[in-house]
Amino acid sequence: MSEKETKVPEGPSVQREAVTENELRALGVDLARDFPGSTADDFKSYPVLSEGGWFKVVKHQKTLQTVSREPWALLGPVSLTSEGLELD
């Protein structure tokens, strides 16, 4: 066998976005009461696919408890070239 290294293409990845304390407050989360010892850095927002379609969620990363779950784009992270195109 040859010593040639085969490169495997990188698969899709999910970008987890930071959540601010103000955003958590707007979602009704009181850090001191609901997640004692946690900070806003312990929460992330990202898309998930479930049986109901794509959702944008905010989760506490240490426990994976969902704080917010809202419907997202029909095809999730896939955007069509025709998106936003207006046909009359």
C-alpha positions in Angstrom: 0.0 0.0 0.0 1.2 3.5 -0.7 2.1 6.0 2.0 0.0 8.7 0.2 -2.3 10.6 2.6 -6.0 10.8 1.5 -7.8 14.0 2.4 -11.3 13.6 3.6 -13.6 16.6 2.9 -14.9 18.4 5.9 -18.6 17.7 6.5 -21.3 20.2 7.5 -20.9 22.0 10.8 -23.2 24.0 13.0 -22.1 27.4 14.1 -23.1 28.0 17.7 -23.7 31.7 18.5 -23.1 33.4 21.8 -26.1 34.6 23.7 -26.1 37.8 25.7 -27.5 38.3 29.2 -30.0 40.8 27.8 -31.2 38.1 25.3 -31.6 35.6 28.1 -33.5 38.2 30.1 -35.8 38.8 27.2 -36.5 35.0 27.0 -37.5 35.1 30.7 -34.4 33.5 32.1 -33.1 34.7 35.5 -29.6 33.3 35.8 -29.5 33.5 39.5 -32.8 31.6 39.9 -32.9 29.3 37.0 -29.2 28.4 36.5 -27.3 29.2 39.7 -23.6 29.5 39.0 -24.0 29.9 35.3 -23.2 32.9 33.1 -24.4 34.0 29.7 -21.3 32.3 28.2 -22.8 28.9 29.2 -25.7 29.4 26.7 -25.5 29.1 22.9 -28.0 29.6 20.0 -28.0 27.2 17.0 -30.3 25.5 14.5 -31.5 21.9 15.1 -33.5 19.6 12.9 -36.4 17.6 14.5 -39.4 15.8 13.3 -41.2 19.1 13.1 -38.6 20.8 10.9 -35.8 23.2 11.6 -35.8 25.2 14.8 -33.5 27.9 16.2 -32.8 27.0 19.8 -31.1 28.5 22.8 -29.6 25.9 25.1 -27.7 25.8 28.4 -24.6 24.0 27.2 -23.7 22.2 30.5 -27.2 20.6 30.8 -28.5 20.9 27.3 -31.7 22.3 28.8 -33.7 24.2 26.1 -34.4 27.9 27.0 -36.0 28.8 23.6 -37.2 26.9 20.6 -38.6 28.9 17.6 -39.4 27.7 14.0 -36.6 28.5 11.6 -36.1 28.4 7.8 -37.8 25.6 5.9 -34.6 24.2 4.5 -32.5 25.1 7.5 -29.0 26.3 6.6 -29.5 25.7 2.9 -30.3 28.8 1.0 -31.6 28.7 -2.5 -30.3 31.0 -5.2 -33.9 31.9 -5.9 -34.5 33.0 -2.3 -35.8 36.6 -2.2 -36.6 36.6 -5.9 -39.9 38.3 -6.6 -41.8 37.0 -9.6 -44.8 39.0 -10.9 
